[in-house]
Amino acid sequence: MTISEIAKLAGVSNTAVSRYLNHGYLSAEKREAIAKVIAETGYRPSVQAQMLRTGKTKTIGIVLPKIDSYSVSNVVAGIISVLEKSGYQTLLADTFNDPVKELESLEIFNEQRVDGIIFIATVFTPQHHTALRSCRVPVVIVGQQLSGYSCVYHDDYNAILEATNLVLSKGCRRLGYLGALPEDRAVGQERHRAYCDAVRAAGLDEQAEHCCIAQFSIESGEEKTKELWEAYGPLDAIVCATSRMAVGALQYLRSIGKRVPEDVLLTGQGDSTLCRVCSPSITSVRYAYEESGRVAAEMLLEKLNSPDMVPRETKLGFTLVERESTAR
């Protein structure tokens, strides 16, 4: 089948069929007629022909830190839900939280003719800045704020501030914080800064030092909670930078006979399924991960349609969900 044959069967012009295939404007009547013919004939446009004609691949590269993460999988779901409606395919590059692999993935996508890149970012090294500047296709960043680029990120600072103030309002006066690597500006720096500001505002300045850095895993959360407790315990509240860290903290507290929330209050961030199903359920901040993916995809489509568009930043809000772990 050719476009001309589709047009003849549908009773429309070749231009109308081309607009339909490229998601352009058409009247509902013409769109319905073309769709009916395509459904009946099983027509599929030639991707190679489209690439030769338009210079576009209709493919978007997504660089992500770890696909089995609750947050990342929801971001990707939001991205794909928007791109598929516009006829785009996606290629995923899972970097397994390795900054070097992030750089390799950005380079590969830059060379392999994708139309744009969505970068679910973790850290920004000088090499990252160089790689981003060298990209010949539009890039939208998710999860981090970076001046000069369109990006979608969360209110990490106020989320931890609110979680810390919650346990303070419950009468806790000896707190500990389980954080992430400071190279991660959002999860590492901003969340830690908020915890420190909250305890200092409460007149507990020395407790800004009650911190340990953990990896993004339950095992590391358990291990680092042990270090936190041995260095600064006993504690009556632990504020965690992620959900998995909080679950690990819960496991350690159980192992030493501490009850949550009777002895220790506990909060997490991200509100993964783990927070809801473990016992006791864990109070956590819920971020709009899927929405951030949708917004990022919409930004990228805007950039593809308007290359001269000024970079735009969007900060999304959060919801603190109180559960059993702070029910005092």
Secondary structure as UniProt FT lines:
FT   HELIX           3..10
FT   HELIX           14..21
FT   TURN            22..23
FT   HELIX           28..41
FT   HELIX           47..54
FT   STRAND          59..64
FT   TURN            67..68
FT   HELIX           70..85
FT   TURN            86..87
FT   STRAND          89..94
FT   TURN            96..97
FT   HELIX           99..111
FT   TURN            112..113
FT   STRAND          116..120
FT   HELIX           126..133
FT   STRAND          139..142
FT   TURN            147..148
FT   STRAND          150..154
FT   HELIX           156..169
FT   TURN            170..171
FT   STRAND          175..179
FT   TURN            182..183
FT   HELIX           185..190
FT   HELIX           191..201
FT   TURN            202..203
FT   HELIX           205..209
FT   STRAND          211..213
FT   HELIX           218..232
FT   STRAND          237..240
FT   HELIX           243..255
FT   TURN            256..257
FT   TURN            260..263
FT   STRAND          265..269
FT   HELIX           273..277
FT   STRAND          283..287
FT   HELIX           289..305
FT   TURN            307..308
FT   STRAND          313..316
FT   STRAND          318..321
FT   HELIX           324..326
//
